[in-house]
Amino acid sequence: MASITCRVQHLEDSDPFICTNFPEPRRPPTVNVEQNIPLSEQISGIHKLLQAPLKLEECTLQLSPNGNYLDLDSSLLEQRDELESFYEDVNKGKKPILILRTQLSVRVHSILEKLYNSHGPELRRSLFSLKQLFQDDKDLVPEFVASEGLTCFIKVGAEADHNYQNYILRALSQIMLFVDGMNGVINHPETVQWLYTLTGSLSRLVVKTSLKLLIVFVEYSESNGATLINAVNAVDGQRGVKPWSYLMEVLEERNGSDTELLIFTMTLINKTLAALPDQDSFYDMTDSLEQLGMETIIHKHMNNKGTEHDLRAQFTIYETALKYEDGEIDDSAPHLRKERRKTAGGEQEVRKSRRSSSQSFPDVLSSSAGSSRSASPTAALSPSVSSASSSPTVGLGSRASSPLTSDPGSSASSPSLSQAGSPQSLHGAANGGVSREQEETTPT
């Protein structure tokens, strides 16, 4: 079989932000595609047949409905291994559909140009549309990341108000659903620094969304905990303040934080601590938190009978981890790490927390044991253990803004990661805050 009869359509997407997503014509004509001739030598005939309003030199071919792009420099036979579904349809007597559309690199360039050069309502509409663009075409994500798209987000976000920033965060959440997108964030420390900086925003919605993204980031890989610490040190070092100051301001409720923000903040702290492999990094982080007043904050909430159970659980996880590393909790206690962290470099000196038993700090867990069933260290969870009580989603019922609740419809729109702790769990989060907060509205 020298040629394959295919149906062809074109998609007017030269401006990605006004793409209709409806290929034309509705009744596609057929064309014989030679299997052993490079597609680059055949695409002009398809372009002419369709009379497509696209620049020929900017066109590519995409399979429908699976969305895979064809390599124009190769023939169909040369890329047959990647075209299993295509050839399955051919063997069944079907006529596969090829979509003539604008190349990914050209579309991404158009997106970046629009973001850099737009202002006011036009920029607002563009930012609002980004999440849907990435959701509709998964292949845009790696191309966007490779084209310094994350840098564009930071530059535009630095000059934008909180509504614009939240649109960027929604788009970033979609990017982080994919392996290429998450790896792009991991390899772009400026993005992690920017997310941490946004936890100091005056907008609760921006703070909440940033915390959610950082939680998913830290959960994705143990090494991401150290990456976050480096980002925090860089940001706060430049500000001339102690590390983790932004998160402590949230816990101090300086900007009127709600319980959800407190739970998300403590969850991020606990998950970061859980990912740290050695005592030095563990104590460096906890010592900074203690110097900023963590003990006082925990004491206030644990002695308040109105404190929600989920927030108590997060404080208890922190306290238990601290006591365990200090050797104040029996190794046989349930739900704890199998062994304590080692000192960095195998040093023999035993390090203790600022709140070790040798110092005259009050025992927060003991003093609050009567007011909360989660305050017992043996009933608490180590942050290294994944459990219902360590998640900010527990007890929140139907709150749509949970970072760890998947959108039931998300799997159909984009192939997300399947490994534990993957960005897949984030999909529902970016949409969740929209209906709960008045800060985000659909641009007109």
VOGU-3710 file (C-alpha; in Angstrom, 3 decimals, decimal comma):
1> masitcrvqh> 0,000/0,000/0,000  1,920/3,012/-1,338  -0,549/5,666/-0,178  -3,191/6,112/2,505  -6,457/7,941/1,968  -6,929/10,517/4,715  -9,513/13,163/5,464  -8,061/16,638/5,984  -9,184/19,790/7,777  -7,535/23,021/8,868
11> ledsdpfict> -7,671/24,901/12,162  -7,337/28,678/12,189  -5,071/29,107/15,205  -2,584/31,721/14,033  -3,761/33,716/17,055  -3,858/31,122/19,872  -6,088/33,298/22,035  -8,964/33,388/19,547  -8,693/29,841/18,238  -12,170/28,337/17,797
21> nfpeprrppt> -11,055/24,699/18,206  -13,475/23,743/15,418  -11,635/22,480/12,320  -12,927/23,396/8,874  -14,536/22,305/6,659  -17,088/20,335/8,622  -17,178/17,736/5,838  -13,473/17,120/5,256  -12,220/16,286/1,751  -9,935/13,319/1,175
31> vnveqnipls> -6,344/13,214/0,001  -3,940/10,376/-0,748  -0,850/10,628/1,465  2,193/8,759/0,186  3,741/6,601/2,909  7,343/6,732/1,720  7,625/10,454/0,907  8,450/13,044/3,610  5,349/14,917/4,708  7,122/18,227/4,132
41> eqisgihkll> 6,876/17,512/0,401  3,144/16,790/0,612  1,852/19,456/2,994  1,680/22,147/0,308  -0,852/20,068/-1,635  -2,997/19,699/1,485  -2,715/23,441/2,162  -3,805/24,236/-1,398  -6,695/21,756/-1,306  -8,070/23,279/1,901
51> qaplkleect> -7,362/26,894/0,867  -6,320/27,369/4,482  -5,850/30,964/5,757  -2,508/29,968/7,301  1,064/30,664/6,242  2,359/27,512/4,589  5,828/27,853/6,140  4,252/27,935/9,619  2,029/24,878/9,163  2,251/21,382/10,580
61> lqlspngnyl> 0,006/18,305/10,645  -1,753/16,908/13,686  -3,628/13,638/14,032  -7,237/13,765/15,153  -8,553/12,944/17,659  -5,476/11,872/19,690  -3,663/15,168/19,084  -0,236/13,771/18,173  1,855/15,897/15,834  3,494/14,373/12,768
71> dldsslleqr> 7,168/14,856/11,970  7,158/16,695/8,659  10,769/15,765/7,939  9,877/12,065/7,967  7,549/9,881/5,958  4,641/7,997/7,499  6,581/4,744/7,294  9,575/6,250/9,097  7,407/7,195/12,076  5,111/4,188/11,981
81> delesfyedv> 6,117/3,059/15,490  4,599/6,263/16,890  1,446/5,949/14,772  -0,116/2,756/16,088  -3,654/4,129/16,398  -3,336/5,740/12,965  -2,496/2,444/11,287  -5,087/0,584/13,348  -7,752/2,858/11,871  -6,349/2,280/8,390
91> nkgkkpilil> -6,453/-1,500/8,859  -10,089/-1,198/9,952  -10,918/0,569/6,707  -11,244/3,988/8,313  -9,931/7,210/6,838  -7,824/8,993/9,487  -8,203/12,746/9,921  -5,209/15,066/9,557  -5,474/18,630/10,864  -3,475/21,373/9,169
101> rtqlsvrvhs> -2,589/23,954/11,815  0,102/26,359/13,043  3,340/24,905/14,403  3,743/24,748/18,179  6,818/26,980/18,235  5,007/29,686/16,273  1,972/29,569/18,552  4,091/29,724/21,700  5,976/32,703/20,270  2,621/34,405/19,653
111> ileklynshg> 1,535/33,686/23,235  4,717/35,150/24,714  4,559/38,183/22,452  0,969/38,857/23,497  1,783/38,527/27,204  4,797/40,821/27,008  3,151/43,504/24,878  -0,452/43,565/26,091  -1,908/45,807/28,768  -5,199/46,341/30,543
121> pelrrslfsl> -8,236/44,291/29,478  -6,353/42,611/26,620  -3,684/41,272/28,991  -6,390/40,239/31,444  -8,222/38,203/28,803  -4,989/36,615/27,597  -3,918/35,555/31,079  -7,377/34,211/31,824  -7,268/32,066/28,658  -3,860/30,516/29,322
131> kqlfqddkdl> -5,028/27,643/31,498  -7,542/26,547/28,880  -4,915/26,761/26,130  -2,613/24,380/27,992  -5,540/22,137/28,835  -6,689/21,902/25,214  -3,263/21,087/23,781  -0,858/19,216/26,059  2,005/19,661/23,585  2,020/23,401/24,224
141> vpefvasegl> 3,380/22,803/27,734  6,903/21,495/26,936  7,247/24,024/24,114  6,173/26,865/26,409  8,607/25,787/29,131  11,463/25,394/26,641  10,752/28,882/25,260  11,322/30,631/28,625  7,608/30,809/29,305  8,135/30,543/33,066
151> tcfikvgaea> 10,378/33,606/32,957  7,590/35,418/31,117  5,145/34,482/33,894  7,431/35,963/36,536  8,107/39,193/34,634  4,455/39,785/33,835  3,348/38,728/37,313  5,810/41,060/39,021  4,086/44,064/37,462  0,517/42,786/37,742
161> dhnyqnyilr> -2,180/43,081/40,390  -3,434/40,106/42,377  -6,157/39,163/39,870  -3,629/38,907/37,063  -1,270/36,981/39,327  -3,994/34,493/40,108  -4,644/33,900/36,398  -0,933/33,170/35,985  -1,037/30,763/38,925  -4,000/28,957/37,357
171> alsqimlfvd> -2,021/28,516/34,147  1,025/27,379/36,118  -1,088/24,770/37,895  -2,014/23,309/34,515  1,637/23,254/33,445  2,610/21,416/36,633  0,162/18,636/35,790  2,600/17,335/33,194  6,008/15,763/33,682  7,661/18,230/31,306
181> gmngvinhpe> 5,961/21,109/33,059  6,920/20,003/36,566  10,491/19,332/35,471  10,542/22,804/33,979  9,573/24,290/37,348  12,144/22,135/39,160  14,871/23,376/36,823  13,753/27,001/37,092  14,458/28,110/40,688  13,147/31,594/39,952
191> tvqwlytltg> 9,631/30,153/39,656  9,869/28,533/43,094  11,221/31,787/44,522  8,325/33,688/42,969  5,770/31,259/44,403  7,270/31,695/47,864  7,250/35,479/47,441  3,540/35,357/46,588  2,796/33,751/49,963  3,422/37,252/51,298
201> slsrlvvkts> 0,726/38,772/49,072  -2,110/40,813/50,558  -4,544/38,736/48,489  -5,746/35,634/50,320  -6,556/33,915/47,038  -3,026/34,448/45,704  -1,522/33,234/48,991  -3,767/30,176/49,044  -3,062/29,199/45,441  0,688/29,701/45,904
211> lkllivfvey> 0,669/27,482/48,987  -1,220/24,780/47,100  1,279/24,804/44,256  4,223/24,659/46,658  2,645/21,729/48,519  2,291/19,775/45,280  5,824/20,780/44,278  7,314/19,448/47,525  5,208/16,276/47,389  6,341/15,460/43,860
221> sesngatlin> 9,927/14,625/44,796  11,906/14,497/48,037  14,659/16,610/46,505  12,135/19,388/45,916  12,107/20,086/49,651  15,729/21,207/49,453  14,913/23,190/46,308  12,209/25,072/48,187  14,571/25,759/51,093  17,127/27,220/48,685
231> avnavdgqrg> 14,412/29,411/47,178  13,287/30,602/50,619  16,853/31,376/51,657  17,438/33,331/48,446  14,273/35,423/48,774  14,497/36,143/52,490  18,256/36,622/52,325  17,739/39,363/49,766  15,086/40,911/52,018  17,427/40,792/55,000
241> vkpwsylmev> 15,056/38,732/57,160  15,131/35,240/58,632  14,125/32,357/56,345  10,432/31,454/56,263  9,326/34,933/57,326  6,517/35,031/54,759  4,988/31,785/56,051  5,314/32,912/59,643  3,450/36,107/58,767  0,602/33,932/57,497
251> leerngsdte> 0,625/31,938/60,748  0,652/35,175/62,731  -2,462/36,191/60,772  -1,054/39,612/60,016  -3,246/39,984/56,946  -6,325/38,355/58,414  -5,557/34,747/57,493  -8,332/32,180/57,712  -8,071/28,635/59,037  -7,521/27,187/55,573
261> lliftmtlin> -4,456/29,353/55,066  -3,064/28,233/58,409  -3,629/24,567/57,540  -2,016/24,926/54,112  0,947/26,780/55,610  1,603/24,170/58,287  1,113/21,387/55,733  3,789/22,933/53,520  6,156/23,270/56,477  5,579/19,675/57,598
271> ktlaalpdqd> 5,964/18,197/54,129  9,169/20,156/53,582  10,580/18,920/56,890  9,577/15,363/56,013  11,643/15,514/52,826  14,868/16,588/54,548  17,410/13,746/54,821  19,808/15,060/57,488  19,542/16,661/60,910  21,429/19,807/59,998
281> sfydmtdsle> 18,948/20,825/57,317  16,065/19,777/59,587  17,301/21,845/62,525  18,338/24,783/60,345  14,735/25,057/59,209  13,078/24,457/62,581  15,503/26,773/64,398  14,570/29,581/62,034  10,871/28,882/62,552  11,347/28,810/66,323
291> qlgmetiihk> 13,243/32,101/66,292  10,339/33,633/64,396  7,883/32,551/67,096  6,545/29,157/66,035  6,265/27,919/69,629  4,141/30,883/70,669  1,830/30,426/67,677  1,387/26,714/68,346  0,786/27,332/72,045  -1,917/29,898/71,247
301> hmnnkgtehd> -3,837/27,628/68,891  -3,415/24,388/70,833  -4,805/26,032/73,973  -7,757/27,473/72,087  -10,727/25,109/72,271  -12,092/26,615/69,047  -9,092/25,545/66,945  -10,116/23,162/64,163  -9,010/19,546/64,408  -7,098/19,654/61,108
311> lraqftiyet> -5,029/22,616/62,237  -4,327/20,901/65,564  -3,201/17,832/63,634  -0,701/19,840/61,598  0,723/21,532/64,700  0,972/18,135/66,394  2,852/16,685/63,424  5,380/19,496/63,702  5,785/19,075/67,463  6,090/15,304/67,206
321> alkyedgeid> 8,758/15,506/64,508  10,729/17,946/66,651  10,543/15,773/69,765  11,398/12,644/67,815  14,546/14,165/66,324  15,526/15,346/69,811  15,142/11,779/71,082  12,331/12,680/73,472  9,877/10,172/72,008  10,329/6,413/72,199
331> dsaphlrker> 11,312/4,850/68,880  8,542/2,311/69,349  5,847/4,974/69,107  3,603/4,320/66,089  3,659/6,310/62,841  7,190/7,647/63,295  10,231/7,447/61,048  12,035/4,123/61,323  15,214/5,910/62,333  16,277/9,426/63,126
341> rktaggeqev> 18,048/11,566/60,588  21,820/11,405/60,445  24,020/14,433/60,830  25,380/15,846/57,605  28,766/14,403/56,685  28,531/11,706/59,349  29,558/14,040/62,178  29,444/12,583/65,667  28,160/15,695/67,413  24,509/15,313/68,407
351> rksrrsssqs> 22,435/18,345/67,546  19,252/19,318/69,348  16,453/21,709/68,536  16,170/25,081/70,227  13,298/23,610/72,181  15,013/20,454/73,418  14,308/19,140/76,911  17,521/20,692/78,211  16,006/24,124/77,737  13,199/25,697/79,697
361> fpdvlsssag> 10,526/25,723/77,019  6,948/24,719/77,921  5,693/21,380/76,656  3,006/22,446/74,231  1,792/18,941/73,551  1,386/18,062/77,201  -0,289/21,328/78,123  -2,887/20,933/75,395  -3,486/17,197/75,724  -6,677/17,727/77,646
371> ssrsasptaa> -8,226/19,943/75,001  -7,507/17,901/71,883  -7,387/14,220/71,185  -4,807/14,860/68,462  -2,356/16,461/70,856  -0,765/13,228/72,069  2,625/12,670/70,429  2,031/8,953/70,103  -1,271/9,563/68,346  0,254/12,112/66,006
381> lspsvssass> 1,742/11,387/62,650  5,311/11,920/61,622  5,501/14,230/58,611  7,217/11,404/56,769  3,997/9,392/56,787  1,199/10,090/54,339  -2,081/9,946/56,201  -5,475/11,526/56,208  -4,722/13,746/59,174  -1,625/15,167/57,495
391> sptvglgsra> -3,541/16,449/54,512  -5,163/19,874/54,433  -8,142/18,336/52,677  -9,249/16,292/55,668  -12,202/17,768/57,432  -12,713/20,443/54,802  -15,706/18,613/53,414  -16,702/19,990/50,054  -14,381/22,967/50,103  -13,459/23,336/46,479
401> sspltsdpgs> -10,096/24,919/47,112  -8,350/21,816/48,435  -5,003/21,340/46,678  -5,148/17,570/46,839  -8,570/16,990/45,336  -8,653/15,974/41,707  -11,159/17,387/39,294  -13,197/14,382/38,115  -13,256/15,786/34,624  -9,579/16,526/34,374
411> sasspslsqa> -8,429/13,135/33,152  -10,318/13,507/29,936  -8,783/16,824/29,082  -5,128/16,113/29,686  -2,875/13,121/30,359  -1,554/13,704/33,844  0,988/11,915/35,957  0,069/8,722/37,715  2,838/8,335/40,265  2,218/8,975/43,936
421> gspqslhgaa> 2,532/12,589/44,926  2,403/13,652/41,303  1,093/16,986/40,054  -2,045/15,124/38,991  -3,560/15,858/42,385  -3,469/19,577/41,755  -5,907/19,777/38,872  -8,963/20,650/40,899  -7,116/23,169/43,017  -6,613/25,885/40,485
431> nggvsreqee> -10,303/26,052/39,734  -11,362/25,658/43,315  -10,769/29,163/44,534  -12,685/30,798/41,723  -16,179/30,347/43,065  -15,154/30,948/46,684  -13,374/34,231/46,173  -14,729/37,437/44,724  -11,266/38,441/43,590  -11,367/36,407/40,403
441> ttpt> -13,960/37,172/37,769  -14,243/36,252/34,140  -12,766/39,115/32,119  -14,980/40,874/29,667
//
